Amino acid sequence: MQTSDSIVIIPTYNERENIESIIRAVFNLEKVFHILVIEDGSPDGTAEIVKDLQKEFPERLFMMERRGKLGLGTAYITGFKWALKHDYEYVFEMDADFSHNPSDLPRLYKACYEDGADVAIGSRYVSGVNVVNWPMGRVLMSYFASKYVRTITGIPVHDTTAGFKCYRRQVLETIDLDAIRFKGYAFQIEMKFTAFKYGFHITEVPVIFINRELGTSKMDSSIFGEAVFGVIKLKLSSLFCKYPQKK
């Protein structure tokens, strides 16, 4: 049996064009990672592809199927709980569409395992603007959204909306996962903010974000509305919360 201290959580909805390639890319890395797919009832047959691959990788590839598109945040929370139950020490978030390069997973792992970070973020903006094939309007919206979040919350992070991350187990054990309120992409902001408030060490690892080539983006305008107004609520509610500091 191949063992690993690391699990990569990949939420999927209609990713049949990408899912096999992304799984094989992760499993071809020198460092051994396991994968947990959170599958939200894709009508395009994504789950069937994963099930076929599980026959080839029975000890490394896992899947949880849900009955519909329940939101990115709930997918990751479900995955975090599964990872903690199965004793993984390092838990990763990664998209299925190759916007996050699997080759960067060992760099995020090193930032936590060797360099002492509690949360390692694959950052598009820590060393300039490293985004490929996005329309300029979307690049600007994403970049200034991160600036806005940093200004409101005080998080010392350049890419506050990044979804490519590694958590140490202790971070996920400390945060009350059931109290995380955001379901969409603002979930990424809330998790970083909460980890920061608890005193965990967050570091950014520069990566190049490449817009998907296959499949359809799940982004829409409501995502940005949730982030803009949600960040204000997040900051205000934090004024009345106690965050015991990491020892």
N, C-alpha and C positions, 0 to 999 in steps of 0.2 A: 504494500500500500504506500502510495506517495503521500507524505505528510507535508503540511505547510503551516506557518504561523500567520499567513496572510490570505484574506478573502477579498475578491473584487466583486462588488455588487453592481450589476448592470440592469437597470429597468428597461423594459421593452414594451413598445406598442407599434405594431406594423413595421418590424425591422427585418423582414425575411431577406432583403438584399444584403444586409450587413452582418447578421448575427453569427453565421458560421465563420466568416473571415475574421471577425473580432475575437471570437473564442480561440481559434487556432493561433492567431497572432499572440495572444496572452500565453497560451500553453507552449509556444515556441521559444519563450524567453528562457535565459539560463537560470534565473531565479524561479523557483517553483511557486506559482500562485494557484489558488483555487478560485472558482467563479461561482457566484450565485446569481442566477437570472430571476428577476421579479417580473413575471409576465402578466400583463393586464388584459387578457382576453383578446389578443390580436386576431382579427378575422382573416388575416393574410397567411396564416399557417406558421408563424414564428415559433410557436410552442412545439409543433411537430418536428421542426428542424432541430431544436434543442434536445428533444427526446431521442432523436436518432444519434446525436452526438454523445449523449449520456451513455450509450452502449459502448462507445469508443473510449470515453473518459469517465468510467463509473465512480472513480474515487476522487475526481477533481471538479466535476461539473454537477451543479445542483440547480434546481428550479423550483420556485413557488409560483403557482398559478392563481390569479385572482379573477373575480367575475366581471371585471369591467375596468374602464379607465378611471382609476381612483385618485390620481394625482401623484406627482413626482415625490412630494414630501412623504406621503404615506407609504410609497413604495420603499423609500430608503429607510424609514422607521421600521417597517416590517423586516427589511434586510438586516438592519443593525441588531434587532432583537434576536434574529436567527443566528447571526455571527457570534453574539455574546453567549448564547446558549451552547454553541458548538466550540467555544473556547479559543477563538482566534484572537491573536494579540494585535494585529494590524488590519484595519478595515478600510477598504478603498471604495470611493465612488468613481464611476466612469461611464460615459455615454457609449451607446452601441454603434454610433455612426462614424467612428474614426476621427471625429473632431478632437478627441483626446488620443494622442499617440500612445499605444501600448508600450512602446519602448521607453517611455518616461516613467512607467510604474516603478522600476528599480531605483530611479532617482528620488522619487517620493518616499520610497521605503528607506533608502539611506538617510534621508533627512530626519526620519524618526528613529530608526534603529541605531544608527551610528552617531548622528549629530545631535540627538537629544530633543528634537521637536516633539510636541504632543499632537499638533495638527500640521500637516504639510500640504500646501495649496499649490496646484499646478497653475501658475499665474501668467495671464496674458499681458499684464501691464506693469510688472515690477521692473522690467528692463526696456521700457518703451512700449510700443503697441505691436504685439506679435500676433496678428490675426490675418489669415489668408482667405481670400475669396468671399469675404463679406461685403455687401454694399456699404459705401461710405456712411450713409445715414445710420445704418445699424451699428457700425463700429463706433461712431460718435455717441449714439444713444447708450450703448453698453459702457463705454469709457466714462462718460459723464455721470451715468447712473452709479458707477462704483465710487466716483469722486463725491457724489451727493451722499451716499451711504456712509462713507468715511467721515464726512463733515458732520453729519447728524449724530452718528453713534460714537465717534471717537475711536473706532477700531483701527489699529495701525496696520492696515492691509490695503494694498493697491487694487487687488482684484476681488472685491467683496462679493461679487455674484458668481464667482467661479464654481464649477461643479465637478472639478477633477481634484480629489483630495485623498489624503490618508489620515486616519485617526488612530491614535493609540487606544487600546481597549479602555483604559482608565477614563478617557474623556467621555465615551459613550456610557460608561457605568455611572459617571457623576451626573450627567445631564438627565433630567426627568424627560425622557423621550415622549411620554404621553402628554406632556404639557406644551410641546412644540405646536404652535397654532397654525402656521402657514402650510398650505398644501401644494402650492405651485413653486415657481422658481425663487420666491422670497424665502422659502425654506432654507436655501443656501445661506442667505444673509443671517437668518435667525440662528442657525447652528454656529456660524462663526462668531456672532455677537455673544451668544451664551457661553461658548468656550472661552472667549476673551474675558468676560465678566467673572468667570470662575478662576481666572489667573493662569490658564494653560498657555504654554509657549507655542505661538503660531509662527510658522515661517513660510515664505513664498519661494517656490522653485520655478524659475522662468521656463515656460514652455511655449511652443508655437501652436496656436489654435487654428485648425483648418476646417472650413465650413464643409458640411456633408456633401458628398457627390452622389450618393444613392439614397432613395427614400425621401420622405417628406418631413420637413421641420415641424416640431410640435409647438413652436413659439407663436404667440399672438399678442395683441395689444393689451389684453387684460392682465398679462403677466407683469407688464411694466406698471400698470395702475396699482396692482397689489403691492409691488415693491415700493413705489413712491409714498403711498399713504400708510402702508404697513410699517415702514421704517420709523415713522413718527410715533405710531402707537407703541412700537417696540421700545423706543427710547423712553417714552413717558412711563410705560409700565415698569421699566427697569428701575426707575427712581424709587419704587415702593417694594422692591424685591431685595432679598439678602442672598448674596452669592458667597458661601464659604470658600476661602481660597485654597487652591491646591497645595498640599503639603510638599 
